[in-house]
Amino acid sequence: MIRRFGEPVRIGQRYRLRPGAYAILIRDGKLLLTHQAEPQSEVQLPGGGIDPGESPLQALHREVYEETGWNIARPQRLGAFRRFTYMPEYDRWAEKLCHIYRARPVLHRGDPPEEHHTALWSSPEAAAEILANDGDRMFVMRLFGLWGR
C-alpha cells in the first residue's frame, strides 16, 4: 500500500493520474532543493512529471537538471507516495504518484533552465522544516533519522 499525503480526496472530483520522479540530492552533507516561485512560492524536492514514452529515471535526470541546473549520478529508488491536489499551472486536479529517489549531484551546468526555479542548499534538518509537502518531508526525515524525534 502506498501512503497518501495532503488534502483529502474531494468526493465527486475527477483526478487525473500524474506519475512523477523526485530526488533527495545529497552532497557534502547538504541537500539540493528547488524553490519554485510561481504559481505559488514553495520549496520542493527537485523533480516532476514523467512524460509519455519517458522512463522514471529519464524523467528524474531531466527534471533535476531543469529545476536545479545540476546533473546527477547513482539514483536509488527509496519508495513512493500519493497526493491528490490541484495543479494550477495545468488547471488540473491530479492524483500525483510521487516516486522518490536518492541521488548525488555531480556536475553543476549553470542556472536552472526552467522558469521560476532557483536551486538552494539546505541541511537535512532545515529541509524537513521548509519542504512544502508532507510526503517529501517524510522521506527526508526517514533517510536522515529525523523521523519520530
Steps between C-alpha positions, in 0.01 A plus 500: 500500500629845409464766766291809419576857606340838452144609448219249544351363180205715391189292444377543143825660380667322207875461538748425223789269587833685478803281578818687585861446608663709774844496660662545837835635379786472748844660471739576787223446757268754336185455292445665164141625484306720263300813579208544262383861503182453292215414489560504877823542691620171648809289561491152345708194430618540139304293255173487318270319266596201290417583137345243261772267368742601774627268775497617863882529495500701176243734654703527820819603316310748279296657779793534743702679233208727402431602861855519642752519214676185631564158349464205737648152543413170670124542557353243738124467545386546859124461460187689400205692635176642360335834537182644353534865409408778263782592259436866405777505238303232306149598622453136600411289803757224528576184689877540520689173535837623625796262462784610730866436426826571674778629269819701495535834319827468304521779241370856529421619148361844587179665612180294480360531146142466627334833563414594860739242654805570717736236637577520871705299749369402842586287797274194536349650818415830328363314196264307728364837615471682165388233250151582379344156512482236770602211273830667404555587866439143618752350255769753600435444871511119466818507291681715756362336815287803594166315485344450842724742687 
